[in-house]
Amino acid sequence: MGRWPNKYVIGLTGNLAMGKSLVRRMLEHLGAYTIDAGGLAYQAMAPGAPAYRPVVETFGTWILDGEKRVDRAKLAAVAFSHPEALQRQQALTQPIVGRAIDTLIGRAGQNVVVVEAVDLLEGAFASAVDAIWVVDCTPDNQVERLIKTGLSEWEARKRIELQNPQQAKLDRASLVIDNNGSPEQAWVVVQAEWTKLLDMLGHKMAEAEEPVATIAVEAQPAVTGMMEITQVVIKRGTPHNADIIATLKTQLSGKAADRMGIMYAFGQKSYLLAEANTQNVGLVGFQVENLITRVDEFLIRPDAAQAPVITGLIEAVEAASKELQSEVGYFFLPPTTSEAVLAVFSEQGYARQVVEEIKVPAWREAIRESQPEGTVIYAKKLRAERVLKPL
């Protein structure tokens, strides 16, 4: 029995490059509230955040970049080269992250919460959760995935060697998720386990094609070249409609997409589909990571780029964001976006922003890491209270 009343909390762990984030995202798609403890740890070390000064005093100013932010690569290099350094870093960040996790779990509206943490079993948190799920793959797959992130084979093997043995995690697992195959194979396994969990908890699983929102539209005067929209339906993207997403993305972006590419993308982001009069007319791709929403795909058929469709997609993104306790939302839009579309964003409370105007360091860093080249930012604060408050 976990320590959080009325919540079933899963500790999701596994060593580097096993695919924890992929599984966490899949569980999020299925309806769990998910937390990335590693991401929170980096937020805790942002300038002004609680762990920033202790980390800099411990490791020295050499770990900072030109803007006085903790350089992740430099910190990782020292932490993964010296086990005692990794332990010191964890000692500084884990209490802060632990308090943030407590806050997030307490506020979550979902009954099932998943906390992803590579070092889950090294602290007291392991005894607080209801179950421990371990993601596993072969060492060869682990090394191959790390190499794809830009590490050399030597660096990959060195980082793996410095971690506690994967077997120690497997020995304490309530459930092992094999992630040696494709994302689609992993999805089948995760979905089956999710169904078993809901059966155990006595919950009903939502239908894959169940609409997120259905909007009836009042009759509007006909406009040349535009659809006469009478109803907008917003649906959640899942493997069941991955082919539709791929087709629509190809049509609206001009860039070829296929089912396998969408399945891989599910490991990083969520999708929403817009139907108008039963036709697929719009697509949004977004991620909510570390309490920040980022929308990097916002595609609508030109003849359907009308307020009901745009508003429906924006509101659906915000609803998903708020369920995941996001603090701020960013849409990355092409500079050619029409004034009519931008007017809808303005009506929904979004304002154009440049990176330098973003005052919260964690938010600013997230945008720098993820903003697609050639796009402009439209931002809206979604929550007044922050989880990791500045000092």
C-alpha positions as CSV (number, residue, x, y, z in Angstrom):
1,M,0.0,0.0,0.0
2,G,1.5,3.3,-1.1
3,R,1.6,6.4,1.1
4,W,-0.8,8.5,-1.0
5,P,-4.5,8.0,-0.2
6,N,-6.8,7.4,-3.1
7,K,-3.9,7.2,-5.6
8,Y,-2.2,4.2,-7.1
9,V,1.4,5.2,-7.6
10,I,3.7,3.3,-9.9
11,G,7.5,3.8,-9.7
12,L,8.8,3.4,-13.2
13,T,12.5,2.6,-13.4
14,G,15.2,0.9,-15.4
15,N,18.8,1.9,-16.3
16,L,19.9,4.3,-19.0
17,A,18.3,3.9,-22.5
18,M,16.0,1.1,-21.5
19,G,13.0,3.1,-22.7
20,K,11.4,4.4,-19.5
21,S,10.3,7.7,-21.1
22,L,8.6,5.8,-24.0
23,V,6.6,3.7,-21.5
24,R,5.8,6.7,-19.4
25,R,4.4,8.5,-22.4
26,M,2.4,5.5,-23.3
27,L,0.9,5.4,-19.8
28,E,0.1,9.1,-20.1
29,H,-1.7,8.5,-23.4
30,L,-3.7,5.8,-21.6
31,G,-4.8,8.1,-18.8
32,A,-2.2,8.1,-16.1
33,Y,-0.7,11.2,-14.6
34,T,3.0,11.0,-15.1
35,I,6.0,12.7,-13.6
36,D,9.6,12.8,-14.9
37,A,11.7,13.0,-11.8
38,G,14.9,13.6,-13.8
39,G,13.3,16.5,-15.5
40,L,12.3,18.0,-12.2
41,A,15.8,17.6,-11.0
42,Y,17.1,19.8,-13.8
43,Q,14.4,22.3,-13.1
44,A,15.5,22.4,-9.5
45,M,19.0,23.4,-10.7
46,A,17.8,26.3,-12.9
47,P,19.0,29.8,-11.9
48,G,17.0,30.9,-8.9
49,A,15.6,27.5,-8.2
50,P,16.2,25.8,-4.8
51,A,19.1,23.5,-5.8
52,Y,21.0,26.0,-8.1
53,R,23.2,27.6,-5.5
54,P,24.1,24.4,-3.6
55,V,25.0,22.6,-6.9
56,V,27.2,25.5,-8.1
57,E,28.9,25.8,-4.7
58,T,29.5,22.0,-4.7
59,F,30.8,21.5,-8.2
60,G,32.1,25.0,-9.1
61,T,31.2,27.7,-11.6
62,W,33.0,25.8,-14.4
63,I,29.7,23.7,-14.8
64,L,27.9,26.9,-15.9
65,D,27.3,28.1,-19.4
66,G,27.6,31.6,-20.7
67,E,24.3,32.6,-19.2
68,K,25.1,31.2,-15.8
69,R,22.9,28.1,-16.3
70,V,24.0,24.7,-15.2
71,D,25.3,23.0,-18.3
72,R,23.8,19.6,-18.4
73,A,26.6,18.0,-20.5
74,K,29.3,19.3,-18.1
75,L,27.5,18.2,-15.0
76,A,26.7,14.8,-16.6
77,A,30.3,14.3,-17.6
78,V,31.6,14.7,-14.0
79,A,28.7,12.9,-12.4
80,F,29.1,9.9,-14.7
81,S,32.8,9.8,-14.4
82,H,32.9,9.8,-10.6
83,P,30.2,7.8,-8.7
84,E,30.7,10.0,-5.6
85,A,29.9,13.1,-7.6
86,L,26.7,11.6,-8.8
87,Q,25.8,10.7,-5.2
88,R,26.5,14.3,-4.1
89,Q,24.3,15.7,-6.9
90,Q,21.5,13.4,-6.0
91,A,21.8,14.3,-2.3
92,L,21.3,18.0,-3.3
93,T,18.4,17.5,-5.6
94,Q,16.4,14.5,-4.4
95,P,14.9,16.2,-1.3
96,I,13.6,19.1,-3.4
97,V,12.4,16.8,-6.2
98,G,10.7,14.6,-3.6
99,R,8.7,17.5,-2.2
100,A,7.7,18.5,-5.7
101,I,6.5,15.0,-6.5
102,D,4.5,15.0,-3.3
103,T,2.8,18.2,-4.4
104,L,2.1,17.0,-7.9
105,I,0.7,13.6,-6.7
106,G,-1.5,15.4,-4.2
107,R,-2.9,17.7,-6.8
108,A,-3.4,15.1,-9.6
109,G,-6.9,14.4,-10.6
110,Q,-6.0,11.0,-12.0
111,N,-6.2,7.9,-9.8
112,V,-3.1,6.3,-11.3
113,V,0.2,8.2,-11.1
114,V,3.5,7.1,-12.7
115,V,6.8,8.5,-11.5
116,E,9.8,7.8,-13.8
117,A,13.1,7.8,-12.0
118,V,16.3,6.0,-12.9
119,D,17.4,6.1,-9.2
120,L,14.0,5.1,-7.8
121,L,15.3,2.2,-5.8
122,E,18.3,4.0,-4.3
123,G,16.1,6.0,-1.9
124,A,13.1,5.8,0.4
125,F,10.7,6.5,-2.4
126,A,10.7,2.8,-3.5
127,S,8.8,1.9,-0.3
128,A,6.3,4.6,-0.8
129,V,4.9,3.5,-4.1
130,D,2.2,0.8,-4.8
131,A,4.2,-1.0,-7.5
132,I,7.6,-0.9,-9.2
133,W,7.6,-1.3,-13.0
134,V,11.0,-1.9,-14.6
135,V,11.7,-1.4,-18.3
136,D,14.3,-3.8,-19.6
137,C,16.2,-4.4,-22.8
138,T,19.5,-6.1,-23.8
139,P,22.8,-4.4,-23.2
140,D,23.4,-4.2,-27.0
141,N,20.2,-2.3,-27.5
142,Q,21.0,0.0,-24.6
143,V,24.4,0.9,-26.1
144,E,22.9,1.4,-29.5
145,R,20.3,3.8,-28.2
146,L,22.9,5.8,-26.3
147,I,25.1,6.1,-29.3
148,K,22.1,7.6,-31.2
149,T,22.1,10.4,-28.6
150,G,25.6,11.4,-29.7
151,L,27.8,9.4,-27.3
152,S,30.7,7.3,-28.4
153,E,30.5,3.6,-27.7
154,W,33.1,4.0,-25.0
155,E,31.1,6.8,-23.3
156,A,27.9,4.8,-23.6
157,R,29.5,1.7,-21.9
158,K,31.2,3.9,-19.3
159,R,27.9,5.4,-18.3
160,I,26.2,2.0,-18.1
161,E,29.0,0.6,-16.0
162,L,28.7,3.4,-13.4
163,Q,25.0,2.7,-12.8
164,N,23.7,0.2,-10.3
165,P,23.2,-3.2,-12.0
166,Q,19.9,-3.5,-13.9
167,Q,19.4,-6.9,-12.2
168,A,19.0,-5.2,-8.9
169,K,16.0,-3.4,-10.3
170,L,14.6,-6.5,-11.9
171,D,14.8,-8.3,-8.6
172,R,12.5,-5.8,-7.0
173,A,10.1,-5.4,-9.9
174,S,6.3,-5.9,-9.6
175,L,6.3,-6.0,-13.4
176,V,8.9,-6.0,-16.1
177,I,8.2,-4.3,-19.4
178,D,10.3,-5.8,-22.2
179,N,11.4,-3.0,-24.6
180,N,13.6,-4.9,-27.1
181,G,11.2,-4.5,-30.0
182,S,9.5,-1.7,-31.9
183,P,7.4,1.0,-30.2
184,E,4.3,-0.7,-31.6
185,Q,5.3,-3.9,-29.8
186,A,5.9,-2.0,-26.6
187,W,2.5,-0.3,-26.9
188,V,0.7,-3.7,-27.1
189,V,2.5,-4.8,-23.9
190,V,1.8,-1.6,-22.0
191,Q,-1.8,-1.4,-23.1
192,A,-2.4,-5.0,-21.9
193,E,-0.8,-4.3,-18.5
194,W,-2.8,-1.0,-18.2
195,T,-6.0,-2.9,-18.9
196,K,-5.1,-5.5,-16.2
197,L,-4.4,-2.6,-13.7
198,L,-7.7,-0.9,-14.3
199,D,-9.5,-4.2,-13.9
200,M,-7.7,-4.7,-10.6
201,L,-8.7,-1.2,-9.5
202,G,-12.2,-1.6,-10.8
203,H,-12.0,1.2,-13.4
204,K,-13.4,1.2,-16.9
205,M,-11.0,1.8,-19.7
206,A,-12.0,4.6,-22.1
207,E,-12.6,3.7,-25.7
208,A,-9.7,4.5,-28.0
209,E,-11.9,6.6,-30.3
210,E,-13.8,8.4,-27.6
211,P,-14.0,12.2,-28.4
212,V,-12.1,14.6,-26.2
213,A,-14.7,17.3,-27.2
214,T,-17.6,17.8,-29.5
215,I,-18.6,21.3,-30.4
216,A,-21.8,22.3,-32.2
217,V,-21.3,25.3,-34.4
218,E,-24.0,27.9,-35.1
219,A,-24.8,28.5,-38.7
220,Q,-22.5,31.1,-40.3
221,P,-22.8,33.0,-43.6
222,A,-21.1,31.1,-46.4
223,V,-17.6,32.2,-47.2
224,T,-16.1,31.5,-50.6
225,G,-13.5,28.8,-50.4
226,M,-14.3,27.8,-46.8
227,M,-16.1,24.8,-45.4
228,E,-19.6,25.3,-43.9
229,I,-18.8,23.8,-40.5
230,T,-21.7,22.5,-38.4
231,Q,-19.8,20.4,-35.9
232,V,-16.2,20.0,-34.6
233,V,-15.0,16.8,-32.9
234,I,-11.6,16.7,-31.2
235,K,-10.1,13.2,-30.7
236,R,-7.0,12.0,-28.9
237,G,-4.3,10.5,-31.1
238,T,-3.6,6.8,-30.4
239,P,-2.0,3.9,-32.3
240,H,-5.6,3.1,-33.4
241,N,-5.6,6.2,-35.6
242,A,-1.8,6.5,-36.3
243,D,-2.4,5.9,-40.0
244,I,-4.9,8.9,-40.1
245,I,-2.4,11.1,-38.3
246,A,0.4,10.1,-40.7
247,T,-1.8,10.8,-43.8
248,L,-3.1,14.1,-42.4
249,K,0.4,15.2,-41.5
250,T,1.7,14.4,-44.9
251,Q,-1.1,16.3,-46.6
252,L,-0.9,19.4,-44.4
253,S,2.8,19.8,-43.9
254,G,4.1,18.6,-47.2
255,K,6.5,16.3,-45.4
256,A,6.1,12.5,-45.8
257,A,5.0,10.7,-42.6
258,D,4.1,7.1,-42.0
259,R,2.6,4.9,-39.3
260,M,6.0,3.8,-37.9
261,G,7.2,7.4,-37.6
262,I,4.0,8.4,-35.7
263,M,4.5,5.4,-33.4
264,Y,8.0,6.6,-32.6
265,A,6.7,10.1,-32.1
266,F,4.2,8.8,-29.5
267,G,7.3,8.3,-27.3
268,Q,7.8,12.0,-27.2
269,K,4.5,13.8,-27.8
270,S,0.7,13.6,-27.9
271,Y,-1.5,14.2,-30.8
272,L,-5.0,15.6,-31.2
273,L,-7.2,15.3,-34.3
274,A,-9.9,17.7,-35.4
275,E,-12.9,16.5,-37.4
276,A,-15.3,19.0,-39.1
277,N,-18.5,17.5,-40.5
278,T,-16.8,14.0,-40.2
279,Q,-13.8,15.1,-42.2
280,N,-10.3,15.1,-40.8
281,V,-9.2,18.7,-41.0
282,G,-6.7,19.5,-38.3
283,L,-3.8,18.0,-36.3
284,V,-1.9,19.2,-33.2
285,G,1.3,17.6,-31.9
286,F,2.4,18.6,-28.4
287,Q,4.3,17.6,-25.3
288,V,3.8,18.4,-21.7
289,E,7.2,17.9,-20.1
290,N,8.3,19.1,-16.7
291,L,5.2,21.3,-16.3
292,I,5.7,23.0,-19.7
293,T,3.5,22.6,-22.7
294,R,5.1,22.9,-26.1
295,V,3.1,22.6,-29.4
296,D,5.4,22.2,-32.3
297,E,2.8,21.0,-34.8
298,F,-0.4,23.0,-35.5
299,L,-1.8,22.0,-38.9
300,I,-5.2,22.8,-40.2
301,R,-6.7,22.4,-43.7
302,P,-6.9,25.9,-45.2
303,D,-10.6,25.7,-45.9
304,A,-11.2,24.7,-42.3
305,A,-9.0,27.3,-40.6
306,Q,-11.9,28.8,-38.8
307,A,-12.5,29.8,-35.2
308,P,-14.4,26.7,-34.1
309,V,-11.6,24.3,-35.3
310,I,-8.8,26.5,-34.0
311,T,-10.5,27.2,-30.6
312,G,-11.4,23.5,-30.2
313,L,-7.8,22.4,-30.7
314,I,-6.4,25.1,-28.4
315,E,-8.9,24.3,-25.7
316,A,-8.2,20.6,-26.0
317,V,-4.5,21.2,-25.6
318,E,-5.1,23.3,-22.6
319,A,-7.4,20.7,-21.0
320,A,-4.7,18.1,-21.5
321,S,-2.1,20.5,-20.1
322,K,-4.1,21.3,-17.0
323,E,-4.7,17.6,-16.3
324,L,-0.9,17.2,-16.4
325,Q,-0.5,20.4,-14.2
326,S,1.4,22.4,-16.8
327,E,2.3,25.9,-15.7
328,V,2.7,27.5,-19.1
329,G,1.8,26.8,-22.7
330,Y,3.8,27.6,-25.9
331,F,2.6,27.3,-29.5
332,F,5.3,27.4,-32.1
333,L,3.7,28.8,-35.3
334,P,5.0,29.6,-38.8
335,P,5.6,33.3,-39.4
336,T,3.2,33.0,-42.4
337,T,0.3,32.2,-40.1
338,S,-2.7,34.2,-41.2
339,E,-4.0,37.2,-39.2
340,A,-7.4,35.5,-38.8
341,V,-5.8,32.5,-37.1
342,L,-3.6,34.7,-34.9
343,A,-6.7,36.7,-33.9
344,V,-8.2,33.4,-32.5
345,F,-5.0,32.8,-30.5
346,S,-5.3,36.4,-29.1
347,E,-8.9,35.8,-28.1
348,Q,-7.8,32.7,-26.3
349,G,-5.3,34.7,-24.2
350,Y,-2.1,34.0,-26.1
351,A,0.5,36.7,-26.9
352,R,3.5,36.7,-29.1
353,Q,6.8,36.4,-27.2
354,V,10.5,36.1,-27.9
355,V,12.9,33.9,-25.9
356,E,14.6,36.8,-24.3
357,E,11.3,38.0,-22.7
358,I,10.7,34.7,-20.9
359,K,11.6,35.4,-17.3
360,V,11.5,31.9,-15.8
361,P,14.9,30.3,-16.6
362,A,13.5,26.7,-16.8
363,W,10.8,27.9,-19.3
364,R,13.4,29.9,-21.3
365,E,15.7,26.9,-21.5
366,A,12.9,24.6,-22.6
367,I,12.1,26.9,-25.5
368,R,15.7,27.2,-26.6
369,E,16.0,23.4,-26.7
370,S,12.8,22.8,-28.6
371,Q,11.6,25.7,-30.7
372,P,11.6,24.7,-34.4
373,E,13.7,26.9,-36.6
374,G,11.8,29.6,-38.3
375,T,8.8,29.7,-36.0
376,V,7.4,32.3,-33.7
377,I,6.2,31.8,-30.1
378,Y,2.7,32.4,-28.8
379,A,2.5,32.0,-25.0
380,K,0.0,31.8,-22.2
381,K,0.4,31.2,-18.5
382,L,-1.8,28.3,-17.5
383,R,-1.3,28.2,-13.7
384,A,-0.6,30.9,-11.2
385,E,1.2,28.8,-8.6
386,R,4.6,27.2,-9.5
387,V,5.8,23.9,-8.1
388,L,9.5,24.7,-8.0
389,K,9.4,28.3,-6.8
390,P,12.5,30.4,-7.1
391,L,14.5,31.2,-4.0
